[in-house]
Every structure is written in C-alpha cells, then in structure tokens.
C-alpha cells in the first residue's frame, strides 16, 4: 500500500511525517530511470517481503518553512549602551565647541581685535584633538552598537531610553564559527528556560564578544521576562528566509561519501514481479520537525520512508534479490 503525507499545522507535521496514513491511487511515474552512478544491482523485494520487513512507501510533501539559524545570545548591559552613546554625543559636542572657538578667534584676528596667531594655532590643535576623540567615540559606538547607530537619531534615542528603563532588552546573538551572514533575518526567538521569547533583529554588530568569535546580530525584545538581565546567556534561533522543498522523515535518509540519499521504489518491476529500489541523491535544505526539507526528488516519487536500512543491507550484500519463502 502506498501513502501520502498530509499538510497539517506545524504541530501535526511531525506526526504526519512519522505516520503517513492516507492512501493514494497508484499512478505511472514519469521519471522511472535508474540514476547514473547507481552502484551494483538494485535491491528488490516482493510485496509480501516488503510488508514483512516493515518497508513503508510514501510521497514526499511539498512544504515551505523558514530557516532557523542557531546562535548563542548574551543579554547586554544597558549601562554600557548609555555610556557609549553619551561618550559619542559629548565628544561630538566638544568638537563643535572647539570649532566655534576657532571661528571666533579667526574672526577676531582678521578684525585686528586683539586675538593672536598663537591663540588661533592653539585652538586649531584643540579642534583636531576634539575631532579625533569624536571620531573614535563614534567608531566605538558603531562597532559595539552598529544596528542602533544606523537608526535615525529619534528612533535611536527612543530605543536607548526603552532599554535603560527595562521596557526593552538588548541581546547580542553570535553565530559561532561564522564570520558573515548573507541575509540578515528580521526575527529571532530566545529560549528562556523553555519559554519562547520573540524579538526583532535590529541588524549586524561587527565586534565579536570577548569569548565568542563570529558574526553577531543585535536583537531587541519587548517586555522581557522578570529576572532576565545583563550577562544572561540564552539559546537563540534566528528566523531566516523561507525555503521550499520536499519534506521527508529522518528515517528516509541515508548518507555515504557522496552525500545524502533516499530509496525510491521504481514503477517498473522485475521479471518475477518484485519491486525494485534505487538510490536517489538529495540535497539537505533545512531540518524541520522530525524530518528534512530536501531537493532532488519529485512529489510523485514513491519514497521509502521506513525500512530504508533493510535495502541498504541488501545492497551491501551485492544488491541481491531476496528469495521468496517456500
């Protein structure tokens, strides 16, 4: 008997993968050729043998799901944010004051009103020093809080104010072992003692934390759980772009030196009316529940979703056909 997966809610999806329970009518396969590179003879079993060893055939379900990127989150201290923002603002204000003093002295000197060239030169030195300090403070703020630095001044001030009052929580999520991120996700989920806490990804932050090397993103969380504060480390899932593929259960997948593959039951039977099974290479796209989204098969292919190890064993013995019981 053949089965097909039912597309249910996210919770029911895993159950549908484990137990494909809706029968479908058998149809001709439009692509029943043996894949190139198939090693050895194809394993084959009669319908009775297939049932005896527990082989289950199903059609893979076409599905779309968001990519979930695991990361390690560190809840940031808002005092550090306030200090860095204040340093950037104060040094920039000092630069403006130094520039105003230079203009004042230059005007007095040109008007012959008592200012000396020496005083103007000293003011120019002070302006250069103030400019360097302001640029350094701005660079530090940009590196540590790059996503906030990119916001308009009004939005940035609002976010900083919300973080200091505890209405928002800022968390840096590091992708361990990765130093780049092609597409920045816009959502994240923090796992706090088994509770999912949603957050917004504000953008990338360039500087790795002291003990975790990798690209990081800055996450803003509304109304954090009581007790969750600076220094806490929590698992984070970054919700990436949608991926579309065909959903197969873990039990359907096998792996060898050439990568992942599944067994497909061919429509064409042997001369003694036994089912044949061929290896089909697949590309793993995304883990989803108790299965994987994959590419490389069609939604009308008859895939072995349970008992694939039996076929692997037969093929390991030279792909011999199983003899019928007397």
Secondary structure, 3 states (H helix, E strand, C coil): CEEECCCCCHHHHHHHHHCCCEECCCCCCCCCCCCCCCCCCCEEECHHHHHHCCCEEEECEEEEEEEEEEEEEEECCHHHHHHHHHHHHHHHHHHHHHHHHHHHHHHHHHHCCCCCHHHHHHHHHHHHHHHHHHHHHHHHHHHHCHHHHCCCHHHHHHHHHHHHCCCEEEEEEEEECCCCCCCCCCEEEEEECCEEEEEEEEEEECCCCCCCCEEEEEEEEECCCCCCCCCCEEEEEEEEEEEEEEEEEHHHCEEECCEEEEEEECCCCCCCCCEEEEEEECEEEEEECCEEEEECCCCCCCEEEECHHHHHHHHHCCCCCCCCCC
